[in-house]
Every structure is written in C-alpha cells, then in structure tokens.
Amino acid sequence: MLEIGWGKLVLIGIVALIVIGPKELPAVLRTLGQWMTKLRRMASEFQTQFQEAMREAEMADLKKQVDEITGKAQNYASFDPLADVRSEFETSQRQIENAVGGGPSSSSEDISQSASGSPVTRPADDESTSANSVAKAAAALAPETGPAPIEPGTTDRVDKKAEGKPA
C-alpha cells in the first residue's frame, strides 16, 4: 500500500493550504473525512456481502455432502448379504451345469423366484442322475493331472490302517 510518512503529509498540507486557502480548508477536510467514512462503510458492506455469499456456498456444499451421505446410508439400510450370497451361489450353480453340458438350464420361473429372494425349486431327479451330474461336474472342474474321480456306483477299498483299526 502507499507509504505516507510525516514529511509527505506536511508537504500535502502546505500545498492544500496554498491552493484551497485558509478559510475553506476546514470545510474541505470535513468533506474529505465524510467521503472517507462513506468509502469505508461501502467497503465494509461489500466485504460483509462477500463473506455471506461464501458462507451460503459452503452451506450448499455441506448440504450436498449430507444428501450424498444420507443416500449412501439408505443404501446400506437395505443391504441383504444373504440375497447376495444366494444369487452368487445360483450363478455358480448355473455355470457348473452349463460346463457339464447336459445340466438343466434356468427357466424364467427360476429367475423370477430367485429375484424375489425365495429358494429356487426344481423338479427332483432320480438319485443316479444327480450323482452322475455331480461326478461330471467334479471331473470337469478337477485338474487334468491328479487322481481319477470315483464313478458313481463303484466302491473303493478302504485301508484299515487309515481308519485306525487293527489289520
């Protein structure tokens, strides 16, 4: 800002006394003081209005953040982990059935029931068909190198030592 020292003020006063004259100098200084007061008041009002506008903008931002948090909280209130697990399980089951090749495909009735959250019921297969499809699914998912899967209807001999019984 302007740096006005005592020397500069004395010089300005001498010039004003010469130009304006000693009779009118007090009236001019009074008028100058009134104008300075008005200027300061206008600057103060502008600063107040600017700060109020900034507070309103901050309040609008805070309101927006609160609305976002409220929306997220409502989403969490409707959180159902069992439905998520159930849908993931059904999706995995369909993928396994499709990988096996002859598995039953999901019908629109299955989809509508799974969307409502109730368990999907399918017509009962006979036990040998179910066992075969499970064995086929296990074989399809098993790595190429490893023990061969046990075919349904066959029995494996159990080692007596593994069971803890004397031989």
URMO-V596929 format. One record per run of one state. SS is the DSSP state (H for helix, E for strand, L for the rest). FROM is the first residue (numbers start at 1). TO is the last residue. If there is no record, write none. Layout:
SS&FROM&TO  SS&FROM&TO
This chain:
L&1&5  H&6&20  L&21&24  H&25&77  L&78&80  H&81&100  L&101&107  H&108&116  L&117&126  H&127&141  L&142&159  H&160&163  L&164&167
